[in-house]
Amino acid sequence: CASDDWTLYAATGEIVDVAVRGQEAWIAAIGGVIRIDLSTIRNPKPAQSKISDAEGLVSTTLTCLTIDAFGNVWVGTREDGVSVFDSQGRHIGNLFSFDDLLYSDKVIAAAALGQTETCIIEGRSMTCDRVVISGADSYAPSTGLPEGGGFVIVRIGRDGDRWVFEREGFANTLAKSQELLTESGGVWIGTAGQGLWRRDDGTGMLDQVLSRTDGGLVSDNVKKLVRAPALGQPGPDVLWIGTGGGLHAWNGAVLDTIAQFSGQNILDLYGTGDRLYVLAETPSPDFDRDLYEIDLTQPSTLRIPRSDCAGDTLYAPREVGVSDDGKIVLGTRVRSFSVRDGLDWICPPPLGPHWPRVADLDIDQDGILYFGTGDQTGAARSAGVGLFDGTDWSALTPPDVLHENVTEVEVWPDGSIWFGSRVSAQFGGLNRYLPPDSMEAYFPTASGGKATLGRNIWSMGLDAGDNLWVCYGQAVDPGLSVIEWPSRQITDFPFEIIFANATTALRDLAFDSQNRVWVTTFSEGPIIGKVYVIDTNGTIADQSDDEYTEFNVANEIEDIGEVLAVSIDSSDQIWLAGGKGLVVGQIDNTNVRFTDWDLVEPTSSQLGGRNPLPYRVSKLDWDESIWIGTESSGLVRVSRDQVTWTWFDQLAGCPLPDQSITGLHVDERSKSVYVGTANGGIARIGLTGGAGPTESTLEAYPNPWALEYAGDDPKLLNQRASIVTFEGIPPDETTEIRIYSAAGELVHEKVIPGPDPKTWNGTNARDALVESGVYLVVAKSSDGTRGKYEGKVAVIR
């Protein structure tokens, strides 16, 4: 990677699973796992920590978790198998299908037996627990839902200080196994469309137990299973079955349907003592979600008041867990999680962005990072505006913000921050926020002189006079609004006044040295994308002396499709990035119509095997190099002369949280770039060293390295060693060495004094041995000036 100064801020906003044991809660989210001590929940900063890729998590796109009898936490991921951590959050290891431990790396559900037994693993008798793990064959292209699949049983035991895993010698290919309940003697499996099944441990037989067609279940979509007492009846626990159409209690012979939840989608069940907690969703068109507590001894049902943390307008709880003393942990689809202690909902401070989707970013004079969490289409759910002060994360959400789909952020010289929503001509708008608590709304029908032309904001920018220009991507009343600094006087530039034969949706804007406004438009269907230039000449509000120029992208520039981003440097070199390519031009200030345009066609060596189209966002940095974000190929920095293309993506070994770039902010003070991604959170790239030190090749010996190899291949036995040595570094040079996984995750770093050998013992930051794989080694002098050395080592275990 061209920079080893990276910080990843993975989001923990969308909760996918909750598990509670005693007073400790484990919460799986898109972005990592949160571990929180519930006994400290009323503290200003509860005892909580986050487990992410830096701690060994194989992926931050999570699906499920479970806790085994030893207190180990098993975390399932969407595409990359399972990571296992001990009760203190230390990484134990990863499980994959290619290790023959999983049915599929697309993990859907996991459930531990939760009690120890004696078993044989690796030919030795030891105490163990077993965990059932379900995986999918694929995801449906249209819906993203899992298709096909099956499940396996994995045993975990402890051999001295070492955890060992072994899979039972079979896999059950029961499609869409989405819910698991492991018990002595068998496994219950809830499926998406095939009802309830059971696998018998004694016979190994897999049988369908209940379905809709036999007159039993109200729905074959079995989503949740839990053991709890029967309603008002003494005796052994019964099986509670949550489906897409209601709730059942089954004692093995009689199936009861709970009338109160008839027709409701049961999202989660949690049983503790004589209480059953039910998270249910009413059917269309309302889709209201509520949490209920059922006293199984009475029986009586209590609807638990909604969490203040989630907010009524975006109330989307999806997972629930309960501690021994009755604290309720509620995870949501929108705003992380909350805890109910007695009669109070408590909102723990987040440990990362509230939402994985990040659009535009900006930093105020105090160093506070503001970012919109919106989606390009304006249709997806999001969480307003995120804030990060270097230590704590917070958010501004509706009703304070006009709409949750905030995509544009600009900071004014007085420290106020402007937020723009991308929704439609009828919804959204512009907010001005003056910390800590002043918020103003700007939209077409706003009162008090705050009315703007539109609501569907696609881009904002400050000109040389710090006036805020806002462009609207809408078919109704399209055009521009400008809010003058510092008076906040608003002037509108409607389409019917300023542009002739224009497309009706604006996309991006930039300013040249003459303070002219360059605006790009959509290119949809037969309509050709265009670029417009506005010269306001004198006073902004006086439109009588304004001049307008139009460029046709396909004919007068180059056909690069929809022009998604525009940037202009100090010498009036202009870059247009589009769906089909990139062009650069030189603005002629004598006659703006005679701008020269050149199509930028990168060579194969500049691309390095990538297909970066479409280009989505762009920003110029302190060297007037242009940073361009792509839809699926990460980030590239192109030098002003277009010769040097420096990639920041997975192929380059850079730890982007997501390859889809949706926002960029260049911070000239710290020489760093903040990157917003579509589904992974934020990355900060530091470039204080400019182009960086001279790069040289580093050699690892032995390579491949048979770390603790136990096999009998003589070629690998010859490579067995307790350390690997890196050669090619001057022996007297104090060196920083960093080891990265193939996915770009930092697994080890240390500073080695000049006279000492440059070695690695194969451990990660938690002092656990790394897994098999190819690792990138980056070494440089500790002062960052004398040299940079790169190489790879293959580890085999």
N, C-alpha and C positions, 0 to 999 in steps of 0.2 A: 504494500500500500504506500502511496506517495506521502502519506502522513501517518505517524504512529501516535499522534496526539488526538485521541478520540474519546468522546464521552457519549454513551448511549443512555437515553431516557425512555425506557420502554413503558408503555401505558399499562395501567392496572385498572381500567375502567369497566371493562365488560367481564363480569364474573361468570365462570362456567361450572364451578363446583365448590362445595363447602363441606368440610369435615371437622368435627369437634371432638376432642378427647379431653376429659377433665376440664381444665380452665384454658386450654390451648386450642386455638382455631387455626386451621390451615385453609386458605382461600385461593383457589386456582383462578387466574384471570388471564385474559389476552394481554401478555406482557410479562408474566411471571407469577410466582407464588408468594402470597403474603402469609407470614407467621406472626400471630398476635397473642399476647398473654391477656386473656379477658379479665383477669383480676385487676389489671391496671387501666381498664377502659375509661374510667373517670379522670385519669390524669390528663393534663393538657397535651402531653405527648405520650400516649400509651407505649408499652414495650412491644414494638413491632419491627419486623425486618422483612426484606424482600429478597427472594431467591430468583435470580435471572440467569442470563447466559454467562455472566462473569463468575457465577458460583457453580457452573457446571450443567445448568439446565440445557438440554439438547436443542430445545426450540422454545420460543416465547408464545407460540400459537398453541394454546392448551385446550384440552377437551374434558378432562376428568381427573380425579384423584381418589385414593383410598389409603387407609392406614392399616398396616399389618400388626400382628401380635407383639412385635418387638418395638413398635412405635415408629417404624420406618414409613415414609410417605412415598407412594408411587404416583407419579405424575404422567398422565397420558397426553400426547401431542397429536395434532391434526395430521402430520405427515412424517414425523421423525421418531416414532417409537415411544419408549418410556424412559424417564429418568427417575432414579431412586435416591432419596435422601434419608439420613438418620434423623432421630428425634430432635437433634440440635441444628438441623439444617445443613449438615455436611454431606457432600456428594458421595454416594456409594458407587454408583455405576449406571450404565445405560443398557437397555434391552432393545434389540432390533430383530427384524425378521431374518436378516441375512446371518445372524448368529443362531438361527433356528429356535429362538426363544419366544417369538411372537407369530401369530397368524399373519399379521400385516402391520406395517408401520403407521397405517392410518387408524389410530386408536380411537375407539368410540366410548368404551366403558371399562371400568376395572372395579373389582370387589375382592377384599381379603376375607379369609375365614375369621381372622381376628382372635384365634386361639392357637396355642402351640400343640404340636404332636411330634411323635418320633417318626423319622423317615430316613431313607437312604438317598444321599446325594453324593455324586462322584465316588460311589462305591463305599461310602462311610456312613455309619449311623450317627445322626445328629438331631438336635431339636430344630423344628422348622415350622413354618406357616405356609399356606398356599394362597395364591392370588389368581383369580380368573380375569383374563384380559380379552376383550372383544375388539376386533378390527374389521375394517371395511375393505372391499375389493377396489372401490373407486368412488368418486364423487360425481353425481349427475351434472353434466355441463350446464343445464339450464337453471337448476335450483341450488346446486352445491351440496345437496343432501347425500348421505352415504348410500352406496348401492352394494348389494351382496355382502359377503364377509363370513366370519366365523369367530370362534373363540378357542383359547388354550388355557391350560392350568400350569402355572409356574410355581415351583417350590423355592423358598428362600431359607437358608440355614446359615449358621455361623460356625466357622472352623477357626478357632482361636480368634485372631484379630481380623480375619478375612470373612467377608460375606460371599456366599456362593449361591448361584442360581442354577436351576435345572428344570427343563420343561418335561412334562409327562409326554410319553411317546405317541401322541395323537393330536389332531385338531378337528374340532367339530365345525363343519361348514354350514352352520345355521345362519341364513342370510338375515341381515339387519338386526343383529343381537344388540339392542340399545340399552338394556338394563339388566344388571346381574345381582344376585343375592346368593352368597356362598354360605353353606351350612354343612355341619357334619353329615356325611352321607350323600350329599349331592349339591347341585347348582340349579337355581331357578333362573330362567332366562326370559326376559320380556322383549318382544320383537316389535318391529314397526310393520304391522300388517298381518302377522301370523299368530297372534295371541300369545299365550303363556306356555312355556316348555320347561322340562326338567331333565337334567342329566344325572343318572344314578351312578355314584362312585363305585358301587359293588359290581354292577354288570357292565358299566360303560354305555348303557343304552340311553338314547335321547328320544324323549316322547313328548308329543303335544298334550298338555293337560287340560287347558281351557281355551275356548275360542268363542267367537260370536255365532258361528254357524251351528254350534251344538246347543244354542239357546241360553248360553251362560253370560259371557262378557258383553257389556254394552258397546265395546269397541275392541278390535283386534290390535290396536295401537297401544301396547302395554309399555308405559313410560317409567313407572316407579314401583318398587317393591320394598316392603318393610315388615318386620315381625313386631307385633304389639298386641296387648290384651284385646279380647273381643268386647264389643259395646255392652257394658253393664253385665258381663258374664264372668264368673270366676273360672279358673282353669288355665290350661296352657295358652300361650300366645297363638294368634291366628295370622294368616298371611293377608296383609292389606295390599290391594292391587290398585294402583292409579293408572287410568287409561286416558285416551284422548276424548272420551265421552262420559267419564264419571268415575266413581270410587266404589270398590268392592271390599268386603271382608270374607275370607274363605277359610273354613276350618278343616278342609280336606274332604268334606262331604257336602256341606251346604254353602252356597254362594249367596251372600247378602249384598244388595245394592243400596247404597246410602242415598236416600232420596234427595237430601239437601244439595248434593253435588251432581244431580242428574243433568246431563248434557254439558257439563263443564270439563275443560281440559286440565287434568291434574299435572301440574308442573313439577312438584316435589312433595315428598313425604318424609317426615322425621319422627321417629318414636323414641320417647324417653320416659321410663317409669310408666305411670298410668296416663300419660298425655300423648296425644297424636297431633302433630302439626301438619296442616294441609295447605299447600300453596296452589290456588286454583284460578283458572281464567274462564270468564264467561264467553260464550260463543259470539260470533259476528252479529251485529256490526260494532258492538261496544269493545270487546276484548279487554274488559276490566280485570285486573288481577288483585287478589286479596289473600291475606294469610289468616288462617283459622286455627284455633286451639280447641281440641276436643277432649273433654274430661271423660275418659273411657269408663269410669266407675259410675257416673250419674245416669245416663250420659247427657252432656250438654255441650253446646258449641258456642265459642266466643270468637267474634271477628276482631282481630287485633288491629288497633288504629294504624293507619298508614304511616310509614316512616317520613319524618320531616326531612331527612337527608336526601331522599329520592325526589321529593317534590311531586305535586299532584299531576302536573301536565305531562311529565315524562315518567310516570310511575310504571316501572317495568321490572318488578322482582322476578327472579328465576331460580334461586337456590336458597335453602334454609338449613341451619344447624343449630343445636341447642346444647348449652353446657350443663354440667351436673347441677348447678344451682339456678338453672332456668334462664340464663342469658340467651337471647335469640340473636343469631347472626343471620342477616338477610343480605344476600348478594343480588345485585341488579344488573340489567342489561345496559344501563346507561351510566350510572354514577357510582361505581365501585360498591361498597358495602356499608351497612350500618348495624349497630348493636342495640337491642332493647334490654335495658337493665331496669327491672321493676316497671314503672310507668313511663320511663323516659327512653326516647330514641337518642343514641349518641353517634355522632359522625366522626370516626377516627380520621386524622389528617392523612391524605393520600401519600404514597411513596413514589409517585410518578405521574405523568399526565393522566387526566381523568378519562381520556378517550384515545384509542389507538390512531384515529384518523386525525391528521394534522395538516392544515392548509397554510395560509400565510402566517409569517412571524415578524415581530419587531421588538426592539429593546429600548426602554426609556432611559432617561439620564441617570437614574439610580441603578441601572443594571438589571431591572426586572424584565423578564422575557414574557411577552404576551403572544398568544397564538390562537388562531381560529381552529375549531375542530370540525369544520364543515366538509361536505362532500361536493365534488365538482358538479354533480347532477342536481344538487339541491333536494334530492328525494330521500336520501338515507338519514337515519337518526344520528344525532351528534349531541354535543354537550356544551354549546355556547363558546365561551372564551376561557382558555387556560392561562394561569399565571404561575411563574416560577421565580422566586427571589434568590435562588442559589442554594436554599435549604428546604423550603416548604413549597408545596404545590397547593393551589386553590383554583376556584373557577367562578365565573360570572355567568349565570344562566337565566332563562326566562323565569319570572316575568320581567326582570330587570333588563335583560337583553331582548330586543324585539323578536328574535328568532334564534333557535339553537344552532341553525346551520350557518355559522359565521365562517367566512372564507377570506376576508380581507382585513388587514390590521395596519394602521399608520399612527405614528407618534407625532404629536405637535410640539413646537418649541416650548409651550407653557407646561409640558408634562402631561397634558390630556391625551387620551388614546381614542382613536376612531375605529369602530368595528362595523364592517359591512356584511350583510347576510345575502346569501345567494339562494333564492327560493323561487319567486315568481313576481309578476307585476302586481299581484294582490297581497302578497305576504312578504315579511322581512323588512329591510330598511337599514338605516344608519343610526348608530349610537355614538355619542361622545361621552367618554368616561373620564372624570377628573378624580383621581384617587383622593381619599379612600372611599367616598360614598356618594359622589355626585354623578348622576346619569341623566343624559338628555336624549330624546328620541327625535330623529329626523326622517320624515317620509311625506308623501304627497299631501296628506290631509292633516299633518301635524299643525298644532296651533302655536301661537307666540312667535311667528316669523321663522319657523323651523321647517317649512314645507320645501321638499326637494322634488325633482322631476319624477323619480322612480323609486322602486323598492328592490328590484332584482339586481344586486350589485355584483359586477364581474371583475372590476379592478378599481384601485384607487392609487393616487400618487401625489407627491408634493412637488410643485414647481420651484423655480429659483427663489420665489418670494414666499415660500412655505404655504401657498394657497393649496387647498385640498381639492383635487379633481376626482370626480366619481363618474364611472361609466356604467351603463345599464345594459344587461343582456336580455332585453324583453321586446316583445312585439307590440305592446301597447305603450304609447307615450315614450318611445326610446329617445336616447340622447345622452347629454352630459349635464352634471351639476358641478358648480365650483363654489366652495365655501372659502371666502377670503380671510386671510390672516392679517391682523388679529380680530377684525371687526365681526367675523362670522356672518357677513352679508352673503346671501345666496343668489347666484345667477344661474339660470338654466339655459342650455343650448339644445333646444328640441331639434329633432331630425328635420322636420319640415322647414325649419329656418336655415339650418347650417349645411345640410347635405342634400345633393340632388341625386335621385335614382339610387339611393343607398340601400344596402341591406339593413335590416332592422334590429340587429343585435350586436352590440359592441363586445369586444373581448379583452383588450389590454391597451395600455397607454404609456408613453414616455415623453421626455422633454429634451429639446436640443439646446444648443448654446444661445440661441435667439429667444429662448423660452416659448417656442412654438410647441403645440401639443400634437403628437403623433398618435393616432388611434387606429387600432385594427378591428376588423369585423369578422363575424362568422362566415363560413362558406358552406352552405347547406343545399343539397340537391342541385338544381340548375343555377342557383344564385352564386355568383363569383365573389370570393372574398376580396376586400378592398382595404387600402390604407388611406386614412384622411389626415391632412395637416391643417391645423387651425392656428392662425396668427392673430392674436387679440389686439395687437398693435398698442393701443393706449389702455385706458381704463377697461377693466374686465366687463363691467356692467354696460358699457357703451358698445353695443354690437354693430353700430352703423359703420365702423371703420375696420371691421374684422374681415379677414381673407381666409378662403378655404380652398384646399387643393386635394384632388382625388387621384389615387393610383389604383389601377386594376392589377391584382396580384398575378393573374394568369398571363397577362399580356405585357404590362409595363415593368413588372418586377421579375418574378419567376413563379411557376405554378408549384407552390409548396403547400397547397391545400389550405385548410383553416389556419390562419395566423394566430397561434396561441400565445405568443409572447413577443415583446419588442423591448430592446435596450439600446441606448445611445450613449457613447462615451464623450469625453471632454473635447475631442476634435471632430465631433459630429459624424463619427462612423456609426452606422446604424445596423443592428442585427435584428432579423426577423426569423423566429423559430416557428415551424409549423408541423402539420400532420404528416407532410411528405418530405420535409427537408429544412434546410437552413440557408438563408441568403444574407449577405453583408453588402452595404452600400455606403457611399460617401456623399453626404448631403452638400449640395452646392448652394451656399447662402446667397449667391447672386441671383440665381433663378432656381427655386426649389424643384421645378419640374425636371431639370436635367441632372437628376441623381443617377449615378452609375450603380448598377447592381450586379453582383457576382454570386452564382450558386456555389455554396461550399459543399464539395463532395469529398468526404474523408476517404483516405486510402485504406486498403485492407490492414496495413500495419497500424494506422491510427485507430482503427476500430477494434483490432485485436479479436476478431471473430464475433463481435456484437452486432445486433441489429437494433439501433437505438430509437428508431421511429415508433411513435410520434414523439417529437420534442414538446414538452408541456410547459415548463417555466424556465425563466432565465434571469440572471443578475450579473452585473459587472462588479469586479472587486477592485482593490486598491491599486493593482497593476494594470487595470483595465483589461484583464483577461475576463472571458465570459464563462460563467457557470451555467450549465444547461442540465435540467432534470428531465429524465425520460419516463415513459410509462411503465417499462418493465426491465430496463437495463441499467438502473442506477443513475449515477451522476458523472458528468465529465466537465473538466476545466479546459477551455480552448484558449490558447494564447492569442493576443491581439493580431498577430500576423498569420494565424490559423495553422501554423506549422506543428505546434506541440499540443497533442491531445492527451491529457492526464485523466485516467479513469479512477473513480472512487466507487467500486462496486464489489460484488462477491468474487468475480473473476480476478480482480486485482488484489484480493485478500483484505479488502476494507470491510469493517463490520457494520454495514448499513443495517438498520432494523428492518428495512423493507426495500426492495428494488424499485418500487413505484414512487417517484418523487412528485410531491404535490405543492411544496412550498420551499422557498429559500430566503434567507436573510444573511447579508454580508455585514459583519461587524468590523469596521476598519480599525477601531481602537484596539481590539485584541487580536487582529489579523486572524479571524476565525469565521467559519461559515456554519450557520444553523440550518439543518435540513429537516423539513417536514415530510412524512411519508403517508401513504394511503392507508396502511393498516398496521404500522409497527411503532409509531411514536416519533421521537426526535433524536437526531444525532448532532453533535457539535464536533466540527473538524478544526483543529488548530494548525495554523500554517505560519507560525512566527519565524520559522527558519527559511522562509521564501521557498526557493526551489529545493532546498535540503542539501545535505552533504553528498559528496561523490559516492556512488554505489559500487560495491565490489562483490564478487562471489564468495560465499562462505561454504566450507565443506564440513560435513558431519561424519564422524567415524566412531563406531561402526554404522553403516547405513546399507540395508535396513538394520534396525536395532531390535533384537529379540529380547525385549524387556520382560524378565521373569518367565521366559519361554519354557514350557513344560513338555514340548513335543519331542519327536525323535528325528527330525530332519537334520542331517549333519551340516548342511549349508547354513541353517539358521542357528544351530548350536555354536557354530564358529563365531557367530555375531553376538552371542550372549555377553552382556556386560552390565554392570551396575550403574554406569554413567555413560553418557555420550559426550564426545569432545568435539568442539568446533574449532576448525583450523582456518587460517586465512586472515585472522585478526592480529594486528601487531601485538606482540606479547607484553609490551610495556604500557599498553593503553587501557586505562580504566574504562570499562565497557558496560553499557546497559544492554541486557539481552531480554527479548520478549519472544514468547512462543505462542503462536496462534494455531487454532484448529483450521481444517479446510474450509469451514464456514465463516472464518474471520473472527472467531471468538478468542479473546485473550485468555490463555490458560495458565501462563506462568510468566513472571518477570523478576529480575534481580539485577543488582549492580555488582560487578566483579572487579576488584582492584587490579591495577596493571600487572603486577607480577604473578597473580594467581591464574591457574588454568581456566580456560573458558569451557565450562562443562554444564551439564544438566542431568539431574537424577531421575527424570521422568515423572515428576509429581506436578500437580496443579496448585492453585492458590490455597487449597484446603489440605495440602500435603498428602493427597491421595494419588495413586498411580493413574496416569491417563490411559484412555482406551486405545485400542488399535486404530491406526489411521495415519495419514500424511500430515505433518505439522510444518508450518512455515516458521523459520527462525529469522528474526530481525535483530541485528546488533549494531550499535553505534557508539561512538565515543560519548562519554558522559556529558561533555560540554556541547555536544551536537555539532561540532565544527570540523572534526578531522576526518571522518569517514562513516559510511554506512555499508553494512555487509548483510547479504541475504542468502539464504539457502533453505533446503528442505531436508527433513529426516522422516523416514517411514518407521513407525513403531508397530511391532507385532507382539501381541500378548497371547 
